[in-house]
Amino acid sequence: MNVNKTTIFRLRQCLQETNTVSDRPRSGRPRYNTQRRDRNLVRNHMNNRFLSASASSRQTRGRNNQRISANTVRRRLSTSSIRARRAYIGPILIQRHRHQRTLWAQEHAA
């Protein structure tokens, strides 16, 4: 199996002690948000897609009333395949405008 003997020994010992070889929970830094608050965050972004991550982080409080960072909001949204979007600010181009821009670019490209 191209595995070290110690690995097999540890897996066998773990199987005998716990009847499973899956990883056990480890201690670590507690999460800022609960899963429920993460769902609410996603729901809020689905209702207002143009809400920025930084604006959402200012509105959302984590555990123990702590502020969460904009990067945390972005990570939580990315797990749900959602990106915080910004509304387009600029001229609205119709077909005629696009055609005129293309002609201008072709004239000045040479």
PEWO-V296733 format. One record per backbone hydrogen bond with DSSP energy under -0.5 kcal/mol. CO is the residue of the C=O (numbers start at 1). NH is the residue of the N-H. If there is no record, write none. Layout:
# PEWO-V296733
co & nh
CO & NH
CO & NH
This chain:
# PEWO-V296733
co & nh
4 & 8
5 & 9
6 & 10
7 & 11
8 & 12
9 & 13
10 & 14
11 & 15
12 & 16
13 & 17
14 & 18
14 & 20
15 & 19
32 & 63
34 & 38
35 & 39
36 & 40
37 & 41
38 & 42
39 & 43
40 & 44
41 & 45
42 & 46
43 & 47
44 & 48
48 & 51
49 & 85
52 & 56
53 & 57
54 & 58
55 & 59
56 & 60
57 & 68
60 & 68
62 & 65
63 & 66
66 & 62
69 & 73
70 & 74
71 & 75
72 & 76
73 & 77
74 & 78
75 & 79
76 & 80
77 & 80
77 & 82
78 & 81
88 & 90
91 & 93
94 & 98
95 & 99
96 & 100
97 & 101
98 & 102
99 & 103
100 & 104
101 & 105
102 & 106
103 & 107
104 & 108
105 & 109
106 & 110
